[in-house]
Amino acid sequence: MKYKKIISVLTATLCSVAMIKPIEPVAEEKNALTDSGIDYTETTETINNPGAGYTSTLWYTCKPGDTPVKNPSGNLVLMFINIGAFSSGANGTITEDGTYVEGKDYDLDETFFNGLRATFENCRINGCTIALRFRYDENGKSNPEPATFEQVKKHITQIKESGILEEYKDLIMFVETGFVGAWGEQHSGKYTSLEYKAQLVDAILDMTPDDIPITVRTPNTFAKWAGIEMSEIDKWKSEPGSDAARIGIYNDGYMGSDSDLGTYSNREKETSWIGNQTVSSYFGGEFSGNLEWAQKYDTYLPENAIPEMYKTHLSYINSNIYNLYKEYIFGEQYDIDNADNSAYYGETVFKFIRDHLGYRFVLRNSDLSESVEQGNTLKLDFSIENTGFANPIRQQKAEIILEKDGEYTVAEIDTDTRKWYSCSVSNEKLDIKIPGNLEVGKWNAYVRFSIGNQDISNGYKRSVRFANNDTWNASLGANYLGSFNVTPTNNKTLLTDNTIYQKNSESPASDSNMYTVNNIVMLDGVRSGDSEWNDNTLAAEDGNNKLYISNDDKYLYIMAEIIQESQAPVYNLQIKNGDENNKFYWIYYASNGFVYFNNGSYDGCECKRSGNYVEFKIPFGSVMNIYPNTELTSVRVSIQDSANEWVNMGELTGSYTVTDTFYVYSANRSVYLNEGDLFTIKAECSLNSASYQWYNNDKKIIGADSSEYTIKNASKNDTGVYSVKITSENGVERTVNLCNIIDVFGSELQGDINADGIVDYKDSELLSDYLVGRSSGNSNYNYDINADEETDIFDMVCLRNKTSAT
């Protein structure tokens, strides 16, 4: 009886609270999304995405005591690292009668690893990805290997123990097993039997970090290693995550005959095996150099080649697609099931193949929330079609970026583009908790996928571009998904949550630091935004042709827009240094990858180009003796056409004095905090070494002299504007505002469900609606008034007492 009486009293209490005022049925939260307005049609622009496509091949000759530092450029740099000078089979002598006399075997030396490491570091700086083949021969010599197979394995062990592959594993896409035979193609050598090649597979798997794939020259090498019969190879499916799943193929006789010059013994079966393998490893190589021989067979014909490229997931080619494909026009006759390639009807087959090497992502739909309250949830729903031959093999970092007026915040998401398979459409749904401090107004949502461990200054490098018009933001290296409006909130719980993260995943929350791309040069070969190159950096113009010059603390940047239609453009940069009596420096970049420089090493120099745009980056220091305050009396950019007798297609000349300055990447933000919060403000800049001093409302904060300032126990005394003075080693100072703490709220009132600072009938309505099922609740509200980890009628009794008291 006593229990029934308590229930009766509680029920009456609930009813009395619910009767504070008439309650209308609660409408469900609006979850309708709006279309982004993006054009979902595929563009036919050639896009160089990381880890796939055309390789830039670097023939890299290393000798004992002499391993030069190279400065590669290109999307995927395939290094043929010749270590023949360390092998008795290649470093010997030849007698007058042509007899080869064995030389001496050497261990790889410190100079080798230092040079290689510096070259890899240049790849990182230049935005490259890397593929590797170590080999003992680059001239087609038979038996170039060391005297014993043990010495081969010792070289492999040295490479592993050097740690270089582990250090640069974020950039290395695959490692060819290579090493033995002529050209490292595993034929005509001392150790090119299947037994030796199977041992080599084990050694290379052990040498290479687990998340990097390796490739073998022929399918029968895999079969020998795996212990299976070639007649059964088409039935083999590797266990995901196993060593077997890491193994792909490099085919250096591609489309050269019906067997690809001995690559296959049964093309149908073995390409079926390749198709199974290469969703987790690489398939690529180079077209056979003997087109006349290839034309004896029908393998190369587009109607046969294109379906096989899809079947085998062709990821890369060493820049030598047969030119005869330019004579074929792509049309419906070459269509593939489950891939919409209609955008390429009328283009050449050459262009189609070139543009579909690896993966090619087309945004087919993008819906998102029309408006989002500060601190609440942005919903994104988009679909991607992969019309390329393959899916990405290495995992790509995935991020969501929210941008407004060139300032942005960023957080990781859990999207895995490796599962965006060829000839399929993938749908992604993201729930993004936006920061409570996000400024009210229109924001743009971007998604960025990238390879490599980039910091905030070069996050745009090695990033993936969608094949759509007007979606690419070059300065962010990200793809536009649509815009939404941020609306103000009075909810203190939302307002003081300054994190951004994906709610429907296990991705970590990020603090909503703001960054800027305004007035910062992004070396990508295009005008990345209105603030990148503007009237402040204009050095010369002639009609529509314009020359811009700028610099930071490390590099000189030059951008030219020259209207021209070169078939094989050569981009020339010529500089006269006034501090050296107008010493003349000349560097040019040819369309075939050749680089000329008249002053020795051009380490650190870089050139990116696209259409009528070209951008150069020249390092400070000895390359051209450029330093802060250097006077450049002449800076000339010209474009020649090497396919048309090197005719000058246009040029511009200006002058420039190098400034002593640096970039600051951090941007200002306004925040609200709660009492007791731990809050950190960070200053990101381009300086390698700098001193810092923090201020609050222009008052120096004693002891705040690092790149970060942390408020450990927030209180009302911590409000105001926080700025930092950054000083370079040369004494150059910049002071920037980075945070405005508008208010620090006191402890939350018990029962203040909607966090408006008052416990009143509104809170009672919210709780009663939730208890009786008229509302599904709000994840940002705390309904557990009595803190017993349950939401029930006892919370209503507790809240009733508090509302009565107020």
C-alpha positions in Angstrom: 0.0 0.0 0.0 2.8 2.4 0.9 4.5 1.8 -2.6 1.1 2.5 -4.3 0.7 5.7 -2.4 4.2 6.9 -3.4 3.5 6.2 -7.0 0.2 8.0 -6.8 1.9 11.1 -5.3 4.6 11.1 -7.9 2.1 10.7 -10.7 0.2 13.6 -9.4 3.3 15.6 -9.2 4.2 14.8 -12.8 0.7 15.9 -13.9 0.9 19.1 -12.0 4.2 20.0 -13.6 3.0 19.1 -17.0 0.0 21.4 -16.5 2.2 24.5 -16.1 0.9 25.5 -19.6 -0.8 23.7 -22.4 1.6 21.6 -24.4 1.3 21.1 -28.2 2.5 17.9 -29.8 6.3 18.1 -30.3 7.3 18.2 -34.0 10.1 15.8 -35.0 13.5 17.4 -35.5 14.0 18.5 -39.1 16.4 16.1 -40.7 15.8 17.0 -44.4 19.0 17.8 -46.3 19.4 20.2 -49.2 21.2 19.6 -52.5 24.6 21.3 -52.7 24.0 22.6 -56.2 27.2 21.1 -57.4 27.6 20.0 -61.1 27.8 16.2 -60.8 29.0 15.7 -64.4 32.5 14.2 -64.8 35.2 16.6 -66.2 37.7 15.2 -68.7 40.6 17.1 -67.1 43.7 15.1 -66.5 44.1 14.8 -62.7 47.3 13.7 -61.1 46.3 12.1 -57.8 48.8 10.7 -55.3 50.1 7.2 -55.5 48.8 6.4 -59.0 48.9 7.5 -62.7 52.0 8.3 -64.7 55.2 7.7 -62.9 58.2 10.0 -63.0 61.1 7.6 -63.4 64.4 8.4 -61.6 67.4 6.4 -62.7 69.5 6.7 -59.6 73.1 5.5 -59.8 74.9 5.0 -56.4 78.5 4.1 -55.8 80.7 3.5 -52.8 81.4 6.9 -51.3 79.2 8.6 -53.9 75.5 8.6 -53.6 74.2 12.0 -54.9 71.2 13.8 -53.5 68.4 14.0 -56.1 65.6 16.5 -56.3 62.7 14.5 -57.8 59.4 16.0 -58.9 56.2 14.4 -60.0 53.1 12.7 -58.5 54.6 9.1 -58.2 58.4 8.9 -58.4 59.6 5.4 -59.3 63.2 5.2 -58.3 65.4 2.7 -60.1 68.2 2.6 -57.5 71.3 1.1 -59.2 73.6 -0.4 -56.6 75.7 -2.3 -59.2 78.9 -0.5 -58.1 78.6 -2.4 -54.8 78.4 -5.8 -56.7 81.3 -7.8 -58.1 79.0 -8.9 -60.9 78.7 -5.3 -62.2 81.8 -3.4 -61.0 84.4 -5.6 -62.6 86.5 -5.0 -65.7 86.3 -6.2 -69.3 89.4 -7.6 -71.1 90.3 -6.8 -74.6 88.7 -10.0 -75.8 85.4 -9.0 -74.1 85.8 -11.3 -71.1 84.2 -10.0 -68.0 86.4 -10.1 -64.9 84.5 -10.2 -61.6 85.0 -7.2 -59.3 84.6 -6.9 -55.6 81.5 -6.9 -53.4 80.9 -4.1 -51.0 78.5 -3.5 -48.2 76.2 -0.5 -48.7 77.9 2.5 -47.0 76.8 5.4 -44.8 77.0 7.8 -47.8 74.5 5.6 -49.6 71.9 5.9 -46.9 72.6 9.6 -46.3 72.1 10.4 -49.9 69.0 8.3 -50.2 67.5 9.8 -47.1 68.1 13.3 -48.3 66.5 12.4 -51.7 63.5 11.0 -49.9 63.2 14.1 -47.9 63.2 16.2 -51.1 60.3 14.0 -52.2 58.5 14.9 -49.0 59.1 18.7 -49.6 58.2 18.5 -53.3 54.8 16.7 -52.7 55.9 13.4 -54.3 55.0 9.8 -53.5 57.7 7.1 -53.9 58.0 3.7 -55.4 61.3 1.7 -55.3 63.3 -0.8 -57.2 66.8 -1.7 -56.0 68.8 -3.3 -58.8 72.4 -4.2 -59.7 72.1 -3.3 -63.4 70.7 -0.5 -65.5 72.2 -1.5 -68.9 70.9 -5.0 -69.6 74.0 -6.8 -68.3 73.6 -10.5 -67.5 74.7 -11.8 -64.1 75.2 -8.4 -62.4 74.6 -9.7 -58.9 77.2 -10.2 -56.1 79.2 -13.4 -55.9 76.8 -15.0 -53.4 73.1 -14.8 -52.7 74.0 -14.2 -49.1 75.5 -10.8 -50.1 72.3 -9.9 -51.9 70.4 -10.7 -48.7 72.9 -8.8 -46.7 72.2 -5.7 -48.8 68.5 -6.2 -48.2 69.1 -6.5 -44.4 71.2 -3.3 -44.4 68.3 -1.5 -46.0 65.9 -2.8 -43.4 68.2 -2.0 -40.5 68.9 1.5 -41.7 65.3 2.4 -40.8 64.8 4.5 -44.0 61.8 2.6 -45.2 60.1 2.8 -41.8 60.9 6.6 -41.6 59.4 7.3 -45.0 56.6 4.6 -45.1 54.0 7.3 -45.3 55.3 8.2 -48.8 56.4 4.8 -50.1 53.6 3.3 -52.2 55.2 0.0 -53.1 58.6 -1.7 -53.3 59.4 -3.9 -56.4 61.3 -7.1 -55.5 63.8 -6.2 -58.2 67.4 -6.6 -57.3 68.4 -9.5 -59.5 68.8 -10.0 -63.2 69.2 -7.5 -66.0 67.6 -4.1 -65.2 66.3 -5.7 -62.0 63.7 -7.4 -64.1 64.6 -10.8 -62.6 65.8 -12.6 -65.8 69.3 -13.2 -67.1 70.9 -13.3 -63.7 72.7 -15.6 -61.3 69.7 -15.8 -58.9 66.7 -15.6 -61.2 65.4 -19.1 -60.8 61.9 -19.4 -59.3 63.5 -20.8 -56.1 65.7 -17.8 -55.7 62.9 -15.4 -56.6 60.7 -17.0 -53.9 63.4 -16.5 -51.4 63.7 -12.9 -52.5 60.0 -12.4 -51.9 60.5 -13.4 -48.3 63.4 -11.1 -47.9 61.6 -8.1 -49.4 58.5 -8.7 -47.3 60.8 -8.7 -44.2 62.6 -5.6 -45.3 59.5 -3.6 -46.1 57.1 -2.2 -43.4 53.9 -4.3 -43.2 51.6 -1.6 -44.6 53.6 -1.1 -47.8 52.8 -3.5 -50.7 55.5 -5.2 -52.7 55.4 -6.4 -56.3 57.0 -9.3 -58.2 57.8 -9.5 -61.9 55.7 -12.5 -62.9 52.7 -14.4 -61.5 54.7 -17.7 -61.4 57.0 -16.1 -58.8 54.0 -15.7 -56.5 52.8 -19.2 -57.2 56.2 -20.6 -56.3 56.3 -18.5 -53.1 52.7 -19.4 -52.1 53.2 -23.1 -52.9 50.4 -23.4 -55.4 50.1 -24.8 -59.0 49.9 -22.3 -61.8 46.9 -24.1 -63.1 45.1 -23.1 -59.9 46.3 -19.6 -59.6 43.0 -18.0 -60.8 41.2 -19.6 -57.9 43.6 -18.1 -55.3 42.3 -15.4 -53.0 44.6 -13.9 -50.5 43.5 -13.6 -46.8 43.0 -9.8 -46.1 45.9 -8.5 -44.1 48.2 -11.4 -44.9 51.6 -11.2 -46.5 50.1 -12.7 -49.6 47.7 -9.8 -49.9 50.6 -7.4 -50.1 52.0 -8.9 -53.3 51.2 -7.4 -56.7 52.9 -7.3 -60.1 55.2 -5.0 -62.0 54.9 -5.8 -65.7 57.7 -4.4 -67.8 56.5 -6.0 -71.0 52.9 -4.6 -70.8 50.8 -5.1 -74.0 54.0 -6.3 -75.8 52.5 -9.6 -77.0 49.9 -12.1 -76.1 52.1 -13.1 -73.1 53.4 -9.6 -72.4 56.9 -10.8 -73.5 56.9 -13.8 -71.2 55.1 -12.3 -68.2 52.2 -14.7 -68.5 51.9 -18.4 -69.4 48.1 -18.3 -69.4 46.9 -14.7 -69.7 43.3 -15.4 -68.8 44.0 -17.3 -65.6 46.8 -15.0 -64.4 45.0 -11.8 -65.1 42.1 -13.2 -63.0 44.6 -13.7 -60.2 45.9 -10.2 -60.6 42.4 -8.9 -60.4 41.9 -10.6 -57.1 45.3 -9.4 -55.7 45.3 -5.8 -56.7 42.5 -4.4 -54.5 45.2 -4.5 -51.8 48.4 -4.3 -53.9 49.7 -2.7 -57.0 49.6 -3.6 -60.7 51.5 -1.5 -63.2 54.7 -1.2 -65.2 55.6 0.0 -68.6 54.3 -0.6 -72.1 56.7 -2.7 -74.2 59.2 -0.6 -76.2 58.7 -2.8 -79.3 55.4 -1.6 -80.8 56.1 -3.4 -84.1 56.2 -6.7 -82.3 53.2 -5.9 -80.2 51.2 -5.3 -83.3 51.6 -8.9 -84.3 49.0 -9.7 -81.7 45.6 -8.2 -80.8 46.2 -7.8 -77.1 47.0 -4.1 -77.4 43.8 -3.2 -79.3 41.5 -0.9 -77.2 38.6 -3.3 -77.3 40.8 -5.9 -75.5 43.1 -3.6 -73.5 40.6 -1.4 -71.8 38.5 -4.3 -70.3 41.7 -5.9 -69.1 42.9 -2.6 -67.5 39.7 -2.6 -65.4 40.0 -6.4 -64.7 43.6 -6.1 -63.4 43.2 -2.7 -61.7 46.0 -0.9 -63.6 47.3 1.7 -61.1 50.3 3.2 -62.9 52.4 3.3 -66.1 55.9 4.5 -66.6 54.9 7.4 -68.8 55.0 5.5 -72.1 51.4 4.7 -73.2 51.4 3.7 -76.9 51.0 6.9 -79.0 48.9 4.9 -81.5 46.1 5.1 -79.0 45.7 8.7 -80.1 44.4 7.4 -83.4 41.4 5.7 -81.7 38.4 7.6 -80.5 36.7 6.5 -77.3 33.0 5.7 -77.6 30.3 3.4 -76.5 32.0 0.4 -78.0 34.6 0.6 -75.2 32.1 0.9 -72.3 32.5 -1.2 -69.2 29.7 -2.5 -67.1 29.0 -0.4 -64.0 31.2 2.5 -65.0 29.7 5.7 -66.6 32.4 6.9 -68.9 30.2 8.8 -71.2 32.0 12.1 -70.5 34.9 10.7 -72.5 32.9 10.0 -75.7 34.8 11.8 -78.5 38.1 11.8 -76.6 41.1 9.8 -77.7 41.7 6.3 -76.2 45.1 7.6 -75.2 43.6 10.3 -73.1 41.0 7.9 -71.6 43.7 5.5 -70.5 46.0 8.2 -69.2 43.2 9.7 -67.1 41.9 6.4 -65.7 45.2 5.0 -64.4 44.6 4.2 -60.8 41.5 5.7 -59.2 39.3 8.6 -60.5 36.6 9.9 -58.1 33.5 11.6 -59.5 31.1 13.3 -57.0 27.7 12.1 -58.1 25.6 13.6 -55.3 26.0 15.8 -52.2 23.3 16.7 -49.8 23.9 18.5 -46.5 22.1 20.4 -43.7 20.9 23.8 -44.7 21.5 25.3 -41.3 23.2 24.1 -38.1 23.1 25.7 -34.7 26.4 26.5 -33.2 27.8 23.3 -31.5 25.2 21.1 -33.1 25.4 18.5 -35.9 26.1 19.0 -39.6 24.8 16.2 -41.7 26.5 15.3 -44.9 25.4 12.6 -47.4 27.4 12.3 -50.6 28.1 9.6 -53.3 31.3 9.0 -55.2 31.7 6.9 -58.4 35.2 5.5 -59.1 35.5 5.4 -62.8 39.2 4.6 -62.7 40.8 1.3 -63.3 41.7 0.7 -59.6 41.0 1.7 -56.0 43.6 3.5 -53.8 46.0 0.9 -52.4 47.6 2.8 -49.5 45.3 4.2 -46.9 44.5 7.9 -47.3 44.1 10.3 -44.4 40.5 11.6 -44.4 39.4 15.0 -43.1 36.5 17.3 -43.0 37.2 21.0 -43.4 34.8 23.9 -42.5 35.9 27.1 -44.2 34.7 30.7 -44.2 36.5 33.6 -46.0 39.8 31.7 -46.2 39.9 30.6 -42.6 39.1 27.1 -41.6 39.0 24.3 -39.0 39.7 20.7 -39.6 39.0 17.2 -38.1 39.7 13.6 -39.1 36.9 11.4 -40.3 36.8 7.6 -40.7 36.1 7.4 -44.5 38.3 4.7 -46.1 38.8 5.4 -49.8 40.4 2.0 -50.3 36.9 0.6 -50.3 35.8 2.9 -53.1 36.3 0.2 -55.6 36.6 0.6 -59.4 33.3 0.6 -61.3 31.3 1.2 -58.2 29.4 4.0 -56.4 30.0 4.5 -52.7 27.8 6.5 -50.4 29.1 8.3 -47.3 27.0 9.7 -44.5 28.8 11.9 -42.0 27.5 13.5 -38.8 29.9 16.3 -37.9 29.7 18.0 -34.5 30.6 21.6 -35.3 32.4 23.8 -32.8 30.3 25.9 -30.5 32.5 28.9 -31.2 32.0 28.7 -35.0 31.1 32.1 -36.3 27.5 32.7 -37.3 27.1 32.9 -41.1 27.7 30.9 -44.3 30.4 28.2 -44.1 31.7 25.8 -46.8 32.1 22.1 -46.2 35.1 20.3 -47.8 36.4 16.8 -47.6 40.2 16.1 -48.0 41.9 12.8 -48.7 45.7 12.8 -48.7 48.8 10.7 -48.5 51.7 11.5 -46.2 52.2 13.1 -42.8 51.7 16.8 -43.7 51.6 19.5 -41.1 49.3 22.5 -41.3 51.6 24.4 -43.6 51.4 21.9 -46.4 48.2 20.0 -45.9 47.3 20.6 -49.5 50.1 18.4 -50.7 49.5 14.8 -52.0 45.8 15.4 -51.8 43.1 13.7 -53.9 41.0 15.8 -56.3 37.5 14.8 -57.5 36.9 14.8 -61.3 34.2 17.5 -61.1 34.2 21.1 -62.2 34.2 23.9 -59.5 34.7 21.6 -56.5 38.5 21.8 -56.1 40.0 24.2 -53.5 43.7 24.1 -54.4 44.8 26.1 -51.3 43.1 23.5 -49.0 43.8 20.5 -51.2 40.1 19.6 -50.6 36.8 19.0 -52.5 33.7 21.1 -52.0 30.6 19.3 -50.7 28.3 22.3 -50.2 27.5 25.3 -48.0 25.5 25.7 -44.8 24.5 28.4 -42.4 25.6 28.5 -38.8 22.9 29.9 -36.6 23.4 31.3 -33.1 22.7 29.3 -29.9 21.8 30.3 -26.3 22.7 26.8 -25.1 25.8 27.1 -23.0 26.6 23.4 -23.3 26.7 23.8 -27.1 28.4 27.2 -27.0 31.3 26.1 -24.8 32.0 22.8 -26.6 34.9 24.0 -28.9 35.6 20.6 -30.4 34.9 19.3 -33.9 34.6 15.6 -34.7 32.6 12.9 -36.6 29.9 11.7 -34.3 29.0 8.5 -36.1 32.6 7.1 -35.9 35.5 6.5 -33.5 37.5 9.4 -35.0 39.1 11.5 -32.3 37.8 14.9 -31.4 39.9 17.9 -32.5 40.1 21.3 -30.8 38.6 23.9 -33.2 41.9 25.8 -33.9 41.4 28.1 -36.8 43.9 28.4 -39.6 44.2 30.6 -42.7 45.2 30.3 -46.3 44.9 34.0 -47.0 48.0 35.6 -48.5 49.9 32.3 -48.4 51.5 30.7 -51.5 50.5 27.1 -52.2 52.8 25.7 -54.8 50.4 23.7 -57.0 50.6 25.2 -60.5 47.4 27.2 -60.3 46.0 30.3 -58.8 44.8 28.7 -55.5 42.6 31.7 -54.4 42.1 35.4 -54.8 44.5 36.2 -51.9 47.4 34.0 -53.1 48.5 36.1 -56.0 47.1 39.7 -56.1 48.0 43.3 -56.9 50.4 43.4 -53.9 52.6 40.7 -55.5 52.3 41.8 -59.2 55.7 42.4 -60.7 54.9 42.8 -64.4 52.0 42.5 -66.8 51.5 42.6 -70.6 47.9 42.4 -71.5 46.4 39.2 -70.0 49.9 37.9 -69.2 51.0 38.6 -65.6 54.1 37.9 -63.4 53.9 37.7 -59.6 56.7 37.4 -57.1 56.6 36.8 -53.3 58.6 35.1 -50.6 58.4 33.7 -47.0 61.4 33.0 -44.7 62.6 30.0 -46.7 61.7 30.4 -50.4 61.2 32.8 -53.3 58.0 32.2 -55.1 57.3 33.2 -58.7 54.0 32.7 -60.6 53.4 33.6 -64.2 50.2 33.5 -66.2 51.1 33.3 -69.9 48.5 32.6 -72.5 49.9 30.0 -74.9 49.1 26.8 -76.7 52.4 24.9 -76.6 52.4 21.2 -77.5 55.5 20.5 -75.4 56.0 23.5 -73.2 59.4 24.2 -71.6 59.2 26.6 -68.6 62.2 28.8 -68.2 63.1 30.9 -65.1 66.1 33.3 -65.5 67.2 35.4 -62.6 69.9 38.1 -62.3 71.2 38.6 -58.8 72.1 42.2 -58.1 74.0 41.3 -55.0 76.5 39.3 -57.2 77.0 41.9 -60.0 73.9 40.5 -61.8 75.1 36.9 -61.9 72.9 35.0 -64.2 70.9 31.9 -63.1 68.8 29.8 -65.5 66.7 26.8 -64.7 64.1 25.2 -67.0 61.6 22.4 -66.7 60.7 20.4 -69.9 57.4 18.6 -70.4 59.2 15.3 -70.5 60.6 15.8 -67.0 64.1 17.0 -67.9 65.5 19.8 -65.8 68.3 22.0 -66.7 70.2 24.3 -64.3 73.4 26.3 -65.1 74.7 26.5 -61.5 75.2 22.9 -60.3 72.7 21.5 -57.8 69.1 22.7 -57.9 68.1 20.9 -54.7 65.0 22.5 -53.2 63.8 24.1 -56.5 60.4 23.1 -57.6 58.1 23.9 -60.5 54.4 23.2 -60.8 52.4 24.0 -63.9 48.9 23.7 -65.3 47.7 25.1 -68.6 48.7 28.8 -68.8 50.0 28.9 -65.2 53.4 28.1 -63.9 54.8 28.4 -60.3 58.4 28.2 -59.3 59.8 27.8 -55.8 63.5 28.7 -55.2 65.1 28.0 -51.9 67.1 30.6 -50.0 70.8 29.8 -49.8 73.5 28.8 -52.2 71.4 27.6 -55.1 70.9 31.1 -56.4 72.4 33.0 -53.5 69.1 34.4 -52.4 68.6 35.7 -48.9 66.4 38.3 -47.2 67.0 41.8 -48.7 68.7 40.3 -51.9 68.0 42.5 -54.9 67.0 40.6 -58.0 67.4 43.0 -60.8 65.7 40.8 -63.4 63.3 37.9 -62.9 62.2 36.5 -66.3 59.7 33.7 -67.0 59.3 32.4 -70.6 57.6 29.5 -72.2 59.0 27.7 -75.3 57.5 24.9 -77.3 60.1 22.1 -77.8 57.7 20.4 -80.3 57.8 23.5 -82.5 61.5 24.4 -82.9 61.7 25.8 -79.4 59.6 28.9 -80.4 59.2 31.4 -77.6 55.4 31.4 -76.8 55.5 34.3 -74.3 57.6 35.9 -71.6 57.5 38.4 -68.8 60.2 40.2 -66.9 60.1 42.0 -63.6 62.4 42.8 -60.6 62.1 42.1 -56.9 63.8 42.7 -53.6 63.5 39.8 -51.2 61.7 40.7 -48.0 62.5 39.5 -44.5 59.2 38.0 -43.4 57.4 34.8 -42.5 54.0 33.2 -42.6 51.6 32.8 -39.7 49.1 30.0 -40.4 46.9 30.4 -37.3 43.8 32.5 -37.4 41.8 34.3 -34.7 38.7 32.8 -33.1 36.2 33.7 -30.4 35.2 31.2 -27.7 33.2 30.8 -24.6 34.5 28.7 -21.7 33.2 27.2 -18.5 34.8 27.7 -15.1 37.6 25.2 -14.5 38.2 24.5 -18.3 41.6 23.6 -19.6 42.1 25.6 -22.8 45.1 25.9 -25.2 45.9 28.4 -27.9 48.5 27.6 -30.5 50.6 29.7 -32.9 51.6 28.0 -36.1 54.1 29.7 -38.4 56.6 29.0 -41.1 59.7 29.6 -38.9 61.9 26.7 -37.9 63.1 28.7 -34.9 61.3 31.6 -33.3 60.7 33.2 -29.9 57.2 33.9 -28.6 55.5 36.2 -26.1 51.8 36.0 -25.3 49.6 38.9 -24.2 46.1 39.2 -22.7 44.4 42.5 -23.7 47.8 43.8 -24.7 49.3 43.0 -21.3 52.3 40.8 -21.3 51.7 37.3 -19.7 54.8 36.5 -17.6 56.3 33.2 -18.5 54.1 32.7 -21.6 57.0 32.3 -24.1 56.3 29.2 -26.1 54.3 28.5 -29.3 51.4 27.5 -27.1 49.6 29.1 -24.2 47.4 27.1 -21.9 44.7 28.3 -19.5 44.7 25.6 -16.8 41.7 26.5 -14.7 39.5 29.0 -16.6 37.8 31.8 -14.6 36.2 35.2 -15.3 39.7 36.7 -15.0 40.7 34.9 -18.2 38.4 36.7 -20.6 39.7 39.1 -23.3 41.8 39.1 -26.4 44.9 36.8 -26.6 47.7 37.8 -29.0 51.2 36.5 -29.5 54.3 38.3 -30.7 56.5 36.0 -32.9 60.1 37.0 -33.5 62.4 35.4 -36.1 66.1 34.8 -35.6 66.7 37.9 -37.8 64.6 40.0 -35.4 61.6 40.3 -37.6 58.4 40.6 -35.4 54.8 39.9 -36.1 52.0 40.3 -33.5 48.7 38.5 -34.3 45.4 38.1 -32.4 44.6 34.4 -32.0 41.7 34.1 -29.5 39.0 36.2 -27.9 37.6 34.6 -24.8 34.2 36.3 -24.7 33.0 34.9 -21.4 33.6 32.2 -18.8 30.4 30.7 -17.5 29.9 29.6 -13.9 29.0 26.1 -12.8 26.0 24.6 -14.4 22.7 24.9 -12.5 21.3 21.6 -11.4 18.0 21.2 -13.4 19.0 23.7 -16.1 18.2 21.3 -18.9 18.3 23.7 -21.8 21.4 25.5 -20.3 19.9 29.0 -20.5 21.1 29.8 -17.0 17.7 29.5 -15.4 15.8 26.6 -13.8 12.2 27.3 -14.8 9.0 25.9 -16.4 10.8 25.5 -19.7 13.1 22.8 -18.2 10.0 21.1 -16.7 8.3 21.0 -20.1 11.4 19.5 -21.7 11.6 16.8 -19.0 7.9 16.0 -19.0 7.8 15.8 -22.8 10.7 13.4 -22.7 9.3 11.2 -19.9 5.8 10.8 -21.5 7.2 10.2 -25.0 6.2 13.4 -26.7 9.9 14.1 -27.5 12.8 11.8 -28.3 15.1 14.2 -26.4 18.2 16.1 -27.3 21.6 14.5 -26.9 23.0 17.9 -25.7 20.5 18.1 -22.7 21.0 16.5 -19.3 17.7 15.0 -18.1 19.2 13.1 -15.2 18.5 15.8 -12.6 19.2 13.7 -9.5 22.4 12.2 -11.1 21.5 8.6 -10.5 22.3 7.6 -14.1 18.6 7.0 -14.8 16.0 9.4 -16.3 12.7 8.7 -14.6 9.9 10.2 -12.5 12.2 10.8 -9.6 14.1 13.4 -11.7 10.7 15.2 -12.2 10.2 15.3 -8.4 13.7 16.8 -8.0 13.1 19.3 -10.7 9.6 20.2 -9.3 11.2 21.1 -6.0 13.8 23.4 -7.8 11.2 25.2 -9.9 9.0 25.7 -6.9 12.0 27.2 -5.1 12.7 29.6 -8.0 
